[in-house]
Amino acid sequence: MKIKSGDTFSALMRSQEVVSNANLARAAGCSSSFISQLRRGKKTCTPALAHRIAEVLEVPTGTLFVPSSSSEAKRDVESGATKS
């Protein structure tokens, strides 16, 4: 799934006191570098990871993410980007 807005993502991190990529990554089960790339729109993630991130930030998944094309998701899975 693809991030809707990096600005919204960052604002939610601040409002939930998850002020760093590392804190969010730890809570969601992925790497801080992956969170950084996701926030900048450089990576997509699996629906499962999108759901975990949304849970940590206490918002519906649809507030942060839109489904990505299957070719983008396949590329990220093949590159290992969605693995925790």
N, C-alpha and C positions, 0 to 999 in steps of 0.2 A: 504494500500500500504506500501511497505517496503522501507526503506532508502537504497540507493545504497552505499553511502560512508559517514561515519560520518566526515571524514576529509574534504571532499568536502563541506559538509553541514556547517561545522564550518568556512571554508575559505569564503564561500559566506556570512555568517553572518557578518564576519569582513569587507568584501569588501562593503557591503551595509550599514555599520555602525549600524547594528542590533547586537550589541556586547553581548547581554545577552539573555539567554533563556526567561527571563521575558518580554523583549521588543518584541521578536518574538511571544511569546505566546499571549501577549496582542493584537498585530496586527492581528494574525491569529484566535484568538477566542478560545484558549485552555489554559491549565495550563502550567506553566513553568516546573513542574516536568514531565509532559507528553513530552514536547519538549526534555528534558534531556534524557528520556528513549528512545525516538524515535531516537535521535542522536547516542545513544549507541547500537541501533539495538535490544533493549529489547521489543519494542512495534511496532505495525503497525498502520496505520491510514486509515481513509476512503478516497476515491478519492476526495471528496469535501474538506477535511482538507488539503490533499496533494496539491491541487490546490491553496488554500488560502496561504499556506506556500510559494509555488513557486511564487505566485504573489507578496508577501511581499519582497521576495529575488530577484524579477525581473528576473526569469529564467523560462524556460519551465518546466513543471511538470516532464517530462521524464529525465531531467538532474539530479534530486534528487531522484526520486522514481521509483521502479519497482512494478508491481502488486504482491500482496502476495497471498498465497493460500487461498481458501475460509475458511478453517478450522482455520487459524490464524486470519483472519478478524473477523470470528464469535466469537472466544474466546475473542478478544479485545472488541468487541461490548458488549458481555455478561458481561464483567468485568467493563464496563463503561468507558473504556480507551478512546474511541473516542468521548465522550461527551464533550462539551465545558463547 
